[in-house]
Amino acid sequence: MRYNRILREYPPSQAATRLNRVSTKVRRSDKASLVRIIICWLFVVLATVGCSSSKVARLPASSADRCQIPSAPLLAERLKSIASRAGQPLPGKQLTLAELIDLAQSNNRSTRIAWESARQAAALTGLSRAEYYPMLAVLASYGGGAWDLNIKANNNLSGLENQPGLIGAIVAGALPSDISLNQQASGAFQACKAGAALRWLLLDFGTRNALHKAAISAETASQFAFNAAHQSVVFKVTEAYYALEAARTQTRAAEAASASAEGILGAAEDRFRQGLITEPLLLQARQAKAQADFELANIRAKSEMALVDLAEAAGLEPGTRLDVAEADFSRLGESFREPLENYLSSALRTRPDLLAKVALAQGAEAKLRAAKSESLPKISLTGIADYTYLDTTVSGVGPLDQLGIGLQTYGGFLNFELPVFTGFADREKVKTAEAAWKQAEEEVRQSRDKAIAEVWRGYTRSKTSLARRDAAAALLKASRSTYEAKEAGFEQGITPIEEMLEARALHSQASALAAEADQALAMSLVALSYGSGRL
């Protein structure tokens, strides 16, 4: 309820379906854990009873062996392969925005990193559940060595004529009296031991439950982080896509302006040869043509960089050429009809980064409960069963030359543990957990304020960008009409060349402003969708 008041609502939406499958696999693996323990115990017992050398079967390659960093020659081949494909077009048809997003979600490294992090959190949830099960360990040992015994005593004992038979008499239970003892014995022994130990925590007053809930909260946070990574990729690709389209529009306008400046320059040179204009006007026309060519080269470079940025956002290799379909800017703003409150409510309900902060705060609260419960009593059950066999040779004890002893041990204990004094460690753990919980709550509030500010900013920019786009469209229409009228008058010799140059410059400027307004509107709408969690 605490976080519902902070965020108004906390729906369990946006959870990744693939993550749920991983969690299900972890839960199923709990049922098979006891079977694996029994199989491991039987294997150890059979290996111990055999007491003979055997060839060790080669284990399958571990995951670490399959994930080795490639050597320098492999890296060189990889770089050579990338370089050979540089500049080659991506096979297939023209890519739309939806296809580019799908390509980015498949290739982008950040989504893979977030996915592996989510899998790790799901596995940690299963690990926390293991504390509810009994822990069974199988122990086995085999070894040997030598021993040496020296006994010296003078107790005025008598009655035993052969002192080397003393130890044998002791073993047989026929200990004589009144004898002076000076006995030495030695031998070599072999010992074999096998057994099993069981420990089961029965009651801990909520520690395991709190830690398990903290793990579940961490898993939920990783799921939301996975969704946030996907939304970030979608946002970057969409942003790069509209930047490329705006650069294309500006390139077409710059090409038209360059062609127009070239036509004006040709007409100015003809009129200069005919003596109809002065040289300064001719130089002014040449300057306008050079300016138009410079702007065209500049915007073409910008368009190339926009294409590179789009390929990078899609997670493609360097040098990959993309054939991207054109965007339709004319329909932008049609869906911008909702009030600000709807976008704010959507952000507080569905933004994955904000919900991840909520999950982390819930986990920190659970860890605080676990820290407080560590000072409470714990009740556990332990059991042990083992068998020890000792086989030794004996030298220097008369007829006794071999001795074998077998010992079986069985036991069970009910344990009660109450921490009395831990050097104030429990108190400091509680303080640490409480500070972490308060920090997590403040981070929730900070993320909430940030989300509200981003939505507010995106909504305001969208509204102003929409008005700016309409104004830019009206300006472009008026400048085009003026330019066409001036061009018609210039062809008839009515409009002076300086007015024609000015009309061309104003029309080029209006075209660039219209393209910038379309891009600004597209970016603001994308940012608003991203900030409100709708992207």
C-alpha positions in Angstrom: 0.0 0.0 0.0 3.0 2.3 0.6 4.0 2.3 -3.0 0.4 2.5 -4.3 0.2 5.8 -2.6 3.4 6.9 -4.2 2.5 5.8 -7.7 -1.3 5.6 -7.4 -1.3 2.1 -8.9 1.0 -0.8 -9.3 -0.2 -3.2 -12.0 1.6 -6.4 -12.5 1.8 -5.7 -16.2 4.7 -5.5 -18.6 6.3 -8.7 -17.3 8.2 -10.5 -19.9 6.6 -13.8 -21.0 10.0 -15.4 -21.6 10.9 -14.5 -18.0 7.9 -16.4 -16.7 9.0 -19.5 -18.6 12.4 -19.3 -16.9 10.8 -18.9 -13.5 8.7 -22.0 -14.2 11.7 -24.0 -15.1 13.4 -22.9 -11.8 10.3 -24.1 -9.9 10.3 -27.4 -11.7 13.9 -27.9 -10.9 13.1 -27.8 -7.2 11.2 -31.0 -7.4 14.1 -32.8 -9.1 16.7 -31.6 -6.5 16.0 -34.4 -4.1 16.4 -37.0 -6.9 19.8 -35.5 -7.9 20.9 -35.6 -4.2 20.0 -39.4 -3.9 21.8 -40.2 -7.2 24.9 -38.3 -6.0 24.8 -40.2 -2.7 24.6 -43.6 -4.4 27.5 -42.6 -6.7 29.8 -41.7 -3.8 28.9 -44.8 -1.9 29.6 -47.1 -4.9 32.9 -45.3 -5.5 33.9 -45.7 -1.9 33.0 -49.4 -1.6 34.8 -50.2 -4.7 38.2 -49.0 -3.2 39.9 -49.7 -6.5 41.4 -47.4 -9.1 39.4 -46.7 -12.2 39.6 -44.4 -15.2 37.8 -41.2 -14.7 35.3 -40.4 -17.4 35.8 -37.1 -19.2 33.2 -34.6 -18.1 31.3 -32.6 -20.7 32.6 -29.2 -21.6 31.4 -26.6 -19.1 29.7 -23.4 -19.9 33.0 -21.6 -19.3 34.6 -23.7 -22.0 31.9 -22.7 -24.4 32.1 -19.0 -23.6 35.9 -18.4 -24.1 37.1 -15.1 -25.4 38.4 -15.7 -29.0 42.1 -15.6 -29.5 43.8 -12.9 -31.5 43.7 -14.8 -34.8 40.0 -15.3 -34.4 39.5 -11.7 -33.7 41.5 -10.7 -36.7 39.4 -13.0 -38.9 36.3 -11.4 -37.4 37.5 -7.9 -38.2 38.5 -9.0 -41.6 35.0 -10.4 -42.2 33.4 -7.1 -41.1 35.7 -5.1 -43.3 34.9 -7.3 -46.3 31.2 -6.6 -45.8 31.6 -2.9 -45.3 29.4 -0.9 -47.6 27.4 -3.9 -48.7 23.6 -3.3 -48.6 21.5 -5.3 -46.2 19.7 -7.9 -48.3 15.9 -7.6 -48.6 13.4 -5.0 -49.3 13.2 -1.5 -48.0 13.0 -1.5 -44.2 10.1 0.2 -42.5 10.3 1.6 -38.9 8.6 -1.6 -37.5 11.1 -3.8 -39.3 14.0 -1.7 -38.1 12.8 -2.0 -34.5 12.4 -5.8 -34.8 16.0 -5.9 -36.2 17.3 -3.8 -33.3 15.6 -6.0 -30.7 17.3 -9.0 -32.2 20.8 -7.6 -32.6 21.2 -4.9 -29.9 23.6 -5.9 -27.1 21.8 -4.0 -24.4 18.6 -6.2 -24.7 20.7 -9.4 -24.5 22.5 -8.1 -21.4 19.1 -7.2 -19.8 17.8 -10.7 -20.7 20.8 -12.5 -19.1 20.4 -10.3 -16.0 16.7 -11.2 -15.8 17.6 -14.9 -16.1 20.1 -14.5 -13.4 17.5 -12.9 -11.1 15.1 -15.8 -11.8 17.8 -18.3 -10.9 18.5 -16.4 -7.6 14.8 -16.7 -6.8 15.1 -20.4 -7.1 18.2 -20.3 -5.0 16.4 -18.5 -2.2 13.7 -21.2 -2.3 16.3 -23.8 -1.6 16.5 -22.7 2.1 13.2 -24.4 2.7 14.5 -27.8 1.9 16.7 -30.1 4.0 20.4 -30.1 3.1 21.9 -33.5 2.6 25.7 -34.0 2.3 27.5 -37.3 1.5 31.0 -37.7 2.9 33.6 -40.2 2.0 37.4 -40.5 2.7 40.1 -43.1 2.2 43.7 -42.9 3.3 46.4 -44.5 5.4 49.7 -44.0 7.2 52.0 -45.3 9.9 52.0 -45.4 13.7 54.6 -45.9 16.4 53.9 -46.7 20.1 56.4 -46.5 23.0 55.2 -47.4 26.5 57.5 -47.2 29.5 56.1 -47.8 33.0 57.4 -49.3 36.3 54.5 -50.3 38.6 56.2 -53.3 40.2 53.9 -55.5 38.1 54.7 -59.2 37.8 53.2 -62.4 36.5 53.9 -61.9 32.8 57.0 -63.6 31.7 56.9 -62.4 28.2 56.6 -58.6 28.0 56.1 -58.5 24.2 52.8 -60.4 24.8 51.5 -57.6 26.9 49.5 -55.7 24.3 48.0 -59.0 23.1 47.0 -59.8 26.7 45.4 -56.3 27.0 43.4 -56.8 23.8 42.3 -60.3 25.1 41.2 -58.8 28.4 43.9 -60.7 30.5 45.7 -57.8 32.0 48.2 -59.1 34.6 49.4 -57.2 37.7 52.8 -56.3 39.1 54.9 -56.0 36.0 57.5 -53.5 34.8 56.5 -52.3 31.3 58.8 -51.3 28.5 56.9 -51.9 25.3 57.4 -50.7 21.7 55.1 -51.4 18.8 54.6 -50.0 15.3 52.5 -50.6 12.2 50.9 -49.3 9.0 47.2 -48.6 8.7 44.5 -47.9 6.2 41.2 -46.2 7.0 38.0 -45.9 4.9 35.1 -43.8 6.0 31.7 -43.1 4.4 28.6 -41.4 5.7 25.9 -38.8 5.2 24.8 -35.7 7.2 21.5 -34.0 7.2 20.5 -30.5 8.3 17.0 -29.0 8.1 16.1 -25.6 9.3 12.6 -25.9 10.8 11.9 -22.5 12.2 13.6 -19.1 11.8 10.8 -16.6 12.5 10.6 -15.2 9.0 14.2 -14.8 7.8 13.9 -17.2 4.9 10.5 -15.9 3.9 11.7 -12.3 3.9 14.8 -13.2 1.8 12.7 -15.1 -0.6 10.4 -12.2 -1.1 13.4 -9.9 -1.6 14.6 -12.3 -4.3 11.1 -12.2 -6.0 11.2 -8.4 -5.9 14.6 -8.4 -7.5 13.4 -10.8 -10.2 10.4 -8.5 -10.9 12.7 -5.5 -11.1 14.9 -7.3 -13.6 11.8 -8.1 -15.7 10.9 -4.4 -15.8 14.5 -3.5 -16.5 14.3 -6.0 -19.5 11.2 -4.2 -20.7 12.9 -0.8 -20.2 15.9 -1.9 -22.2 13.6 -2.8 -25.1 11.8 0.5 -24.9 15.1 2.3 -24.9 16.1 0.5 -28.0 12.8 1.3 -29.7 13.2 4.9 -28.7 16.7 5.2 -30.1 15.8 3.5 -33.4 12.7 5.7 -33.8 14.7 8.8 -33.0 17.4 7.9 -35.5 14.7 6.9 -38.1 13.0 10.3 -38.0 16.4 12.1 -37.9 17.3 10.3 -41.2 14.0 11.2 -42.7 14.4 14.9 -41.8 17.9 14.8 -43.3 16.5 13.3 -46.5 13.9 16.0 -46.7 16.5 18.7 -46.2 18.7 17.0 -48.8 15.9 17.2 -51.4 15.3 20.8 -50.6 19.0 21.6 -50.8 19.3 19.8 -54.2 16.4 21.9 -55.5 18.0 25.1 -54.1 21.3 24.2 -55.7 19.6 23.5 -59.1 17.7 26.8 -58.8 20.9 28.7 -57.9 22.6 27.1 -60.9 19.8 28.2 -63.2 19.9 31.8 -61.8 23.7 31.9 -62.3 23.3 30.7 -65.9 20.7 33.4 -66.6 22.9 36.0 -64.9 25.9 35.1 -67.0 23.8 35.4 -70.2 22.6 38.8 -69.1 26.0 39.9 -68.1 27.4 39.1 -71.6 24.5 41.0 -73.0 25.3 44.0 -70.8 22.0 43.9 -69.0 23.4 43.5 -65.5 26.6 44.7 -63.7 29.5 42.5 -62.5 28.5 42.8 -58.8 25.2 41.2 -59.6 27.0 38.4 -61.4 29.3 37.9 -58.5 26.3 37.8 -56.2 24.7 35.0 -58.3 28.0 33.1 -58.1 28.1 33.5 -54.4 24.6 32.2 -54.1 25.5 29.2 -56.2 28.5 28.4 -54.0 26.5 28.9 -50.8 23.8 26.5 -52.2 26.5 23.9 -53.0 28.0 24.2 -49.6 24.6 23.7 -47.9 24.0 20.7 -50.1 27.3 19.1 -49.2 26.7 19.8 -45.5 23.2 18.3 -45.5 24.4 15.2 -47.4 27.1 14.6 -44.8 24.4 15.0 -42.1 22.2 12.5 -44.0 25.1 10.0 -44.1 25.7 10.3 -40.4 22.0 9.9 -39.7 22.2 6.6 -41.6 25.2 5.5 -39.6 23.4 6.4 -36.4 20.4 4.3 -37.5 22.5 1.3 -38.3 24.2 1.6 -34.9 20.9 1.9 -33.1 19.7 -1.2 -34.9 22.8 -3.1 -33.7 24.2 -3.7 -37.1 27.9 -4.1 -37.9 29.9 -1.1 -39.1 29.6 -0.4 -42.8 26.2 -2.0 -43.3 24.2 -0.2 -45.9 20.5 0.2 -45.2 17.7 0.8 -47.6 15.2 2.6 -45.4 11.6 3.3 -46.5 10.5 6.9 -46.3 8.4 8.2 -43.4 5.1 10.0 -43.7 5.3 13.2 -41.7 1.9 14.4 -42.8 0.0 12.2 -40.3 2.1 13.3 -37.3 0.0 14.8 -34.5 -3.3 13.1 -35.4 -3.1 11.0 -32.2 -2.2 14.0 -30.1 -5.6 14.6 -28.7 -5.5 13.4 -25.1 -5.1 15.7 -22.1 -1.9 15.8 -20.0 -3.5 13.9 -17.1 -3.9 10.7 -19.3 -0.2 10.7 -20.1 0.8 11.2 -16.5 -1.5 8.4 -15.3 -0.1 6.1 -18.0 3.5 6.9 -17.0 2.9 6.2 -13.3 1.1 2.9 -14.2 3.2 1.4 -16.9 6.7 2.9 -17.1 9.0 -0.1 -16.6 11.9 1.9 -15.1 9.6 3.3 -12.4 8.0 0.0 -11.6 11.5 -1.5 -11.3 12.3 1.0 -8.7 9.1 0.1 -6.8 10.1 -3.6 -7.0 13.6 -2.8 -5.6 12.1 -0.8 -2.8 9.8 -3.7 -1.9 12.9 -6.0 -1.9 14.8 -3.6 0.4 11.8 -3.6 2.8 11.9 -7.4 2.8 15.6 -7.4 3.5 15.0 -5.1 6.5 12.5 -7.7 7.9 15.1 -10.4 7.3 17.8 -8.4 9.2 15.5 -7.8 12.1 14.6 -11.5 12.4 18.2 -12.7 12.4 18.4 -12.0 16.2 15.5 -14.3 16.8 15.9 -18.0 17.7 16.3 -20.7 15.1 15.3 -24.4 15.4 16.9 -27.0 13.2 17.2 -30.7 12.9 20.5 -32.5 12.2 21.3 -36.1 11.6 24.4 -38.1 10.9 25.1 -41.7 9.8 28.6 -43.0 9.0 30.7 -46.1 9.0 34.5 -46.2 9.6 36.8 -49.1 9.0 40.4 -49.2 10.2 42.8 -51.9 9.1 46.4 -51.9 10.6 49.4 -54.1 10.8 51.2 -54.5 14.2 54.9 -55.2 14.7 56.7 -56.0 18.0 53.7 -57.4 19.9 54.3 -61.1 19.7 51.6 -63.1 17.9 49.4 -60.0 17.2 50.3 -58.8 13.7 47.0 -57.6 12.1 44.1 -55.6 13.6 40.8 -54.5 12.0 38.2 -52.3 13.6 34.8 -51.3 12.2 32.7 -48.5 13.7 29.1 -47.5 12.8 27.6 -44.2 14.1 24.0 -43.0 13.9 22.6 -39.9 15.5 19.9 -37.2 15.4 19.7 -33.9 17.2 17.1 -31.1 17.6 19.0 -27.8 17.8 18.0 -24.5 19.4 20.1 -21.5 18.5 19.7 -18.0 20.0 22.2 -15.3 19.3 23.1 -13.6 22.6 26.0 -11.4 21.7 27.4 -10.9 18.2 29.5 -7.8 18.7 26.6 -5.6 17.8 26.6 -7.0 14.3 22.8 -7.6 14.3 22.2 -4.0 15.2 24.4 -2.7 12.5 22.8 -5.0 9.9 19.4 -3.6 10.8 20.7 0.0 10.5 22.2 -0.8 7.1 19.1 -2.5 5.8 16.9 0.4 7.1 19.1 3.0 5.3 19.0 0.9 2.1 15.2 0.8 2.4 14.8 4.5 2.9 17.2 5.1 0.0 15.1 2.9 -2.2 11.9 4.7 -1.3 13.6 8.1 -2.1 14.7 6.7 -5.4 11.0 5.7 -6.1 10.0 9.3 -5.4 12.8 10.7 -7.5 11.9 8.4 -10.4 8.3 9.4 -10.0 9.2 13.1 -10.1 11.5 12.5 -13.1 8.7 10.7 -15.0 6.2 13.4 -14.3 8.7 16.1 -15.5 9.5 14.1 -18.7 5.9 13.7 -19.5 5.1 17.3 -18.9 8.1 18.4 -20.9 7.3 16.0 -23.8 3.6 17.1 -23.8 4.6 20.8 -23.9 7.1 20.2 -26.7 4.6 18.2 -28.7 2.0 21.0 -28.4 4.5 23.7 -29.3 6.0 21.6 -32.1 2.6 21.0 -33.6 1.9 24.7 -33.7 5.4 25.2 -35.1 4.8 22.6 -37.8 1.6 24.3 -38.9 3.4 27.7 -39.0 6.3 26.2 -40.9 3.9 24.7 -43.4 2.2 28.0 -44.0 5.6 29.7 -44.4 6.7 27.1 -46.9 3.5 27.6 -48.9 3.8 31.4 -48.9 7.5 31.3 -49.8 6.9 28.8 -52.6 4.2 31.0 -54.1 6.5 34.0 -53.8 9.4 32.1 -55.4 7.3 30.9 -58.3 5.9 34.4 -58.9 9.5 35.9 -58.8 10.7 33.1 -61.1 8.0 33.8 -63.7 8.9 37.5 -63.6 12.6 36.7 -63.8 12.1 34.7 -66.9 10.2 37.5 -68.5 12.9 40.0 -67.5 10.6 41.9 -65.1 12.0 40.7 -61.7 15.6 41.9 -60.9 18.2 39.2 -60.2 18.7 40.4 -56.7 15.0 39.9 -55.9 15.2 36.4 -57.5 18.2 35.5 -55.3 16.4 36.7 -52.2 13.3 34.7 -53.0 15.3 31.6 -53.6 17.1 32.0 -50.3 13.9 32.6 -48.4 12.3 29.5 -50.1 15.3 27.4 -49.2 15.2 28.6 -45.6 11.5 27.9 -45.4 12.0 24.4 -46.7 14.7 23.7 -44.1 12.5 25.1 -41.4 9.6 22.9 -42.4 11.9 19.8 -42.3 13.2 20.8 -38.9 9.6 21.4 -37.7 8.6 17.9 -38.9 11.6 16.4 -37.2 10.9 18.3 -33.9 7.3 17.2 -33.9 8.2 13.6 -34.5 10.9 13.6 -31.8 8.6 15.3 -29.3 5.8 12.8 -29.9 8.2 9.9 -29.6 9.6 11.3 -26.4 6.1 11.8 -25.0 5.2 8.1 -25.8 8.5 7.0 -24.3 8.1 9.1 -21.2 4.5 7.9 -20.6 5.4 4.3 -21.0 3.4 3.8 -24.2 6.3 3.2 -26.6 
